[in-house]
C-alpha cells in the first residue's frame, strides 16, 4: 500500500478544470489552415509497402462491403 497522499491538484473538479481552460482559451493562437500542395501521381515513386501491411489493407474490404 502506498503512503503517497494526493495533492490538491489531483482533486480539481471537472468544472474547475473546464473553467480554467475557458479562461486560457483566448490566449491560444490558432494558426491559419493551409492546404498541402498537391503532388502529381507521376512524381510519387519508390514507395514500398511491407507484405504484412498490404495483406491487412487487402483484407479490410471484407469489413467495408
C-alpha positions in Angstrom: 0.0 0.0 0.0 1.4 3.4 -1.0 1.9 6.1 1.6 1.7 8.8 -1.1 -1.1 11.3 -0.5 -2.9 13.0 -3.3 -2.1 16.7 -3.8 -4.7 19.4 -4.2 -4.0 19.4 -8.0 -5.3 15.8 -8.4 -8.6 16.8 -6.6 -9.5 19.5 -9.0 -13.1 19.0 -10.2 -14.1 18.8 -13.9 -16.0 22.0 -13.5 -12.9 23.8 -12.2 -10.7 22.3 -15.0 -13.2 23.4 -17.7 -13.3 26.9 -16.1 -9.5 27.1 -16.2 -9.5 26.1 -19.9 -12.2 28.6 -20.8 -10.2 31.4 -19.2 -7.0 30.3 -21.0 -8.6 29.8 -24.4 -8.4 33.4 -25.6 -4.6 33.3 -25.1 -4.1 30.4 -27.5 -3.4 31.5 -31.1 -4.8 29.2 -33.8 -2.7 29.2 -36.9 -4.4 29.6 -40.3 -5.0 26.3 -42.0 -3.4 25.8 -45.4 -4.0 23.0 -47.8 -1.0 20.9 -48.6 0.4 21.2 -52.1 -0.9 18.5 -54.5 1.6 16.1 -55.7 1.1 14.6 -59.2 0.9 10.8 -59.1 3.7 10.6 -61.7 6.1 12.2 -59.2 5.4 9.6 -56.5 7.9 6.7 -56.8 9.9 4.5 -54.6 7.1 3.8 -52.1 7.2 0.3 -50.7 4.6 -1.4 -48.5 5.6 -4.3 -46.2 3.8 -7.5 -47.2 2.0 -7.7 -43.8 0.6 -4.2 -44.2 -0.5 -4.9 -47.8 -2.4 -8.1 -46.5 -4.0 -6.1 -43.8 -5.3 -3.4 -46.2 -6.4 -6.1 -48.7 -8.4 -7.8 -46.0 -10.2 -4.6 -45.0 -12.5 -4.7 -47.9 -14.3 -7.7 -46.2 -15.4 -5.3 -43.5 -16.5 -2.4 -45.7 -18.6 -4.4 -48.2 
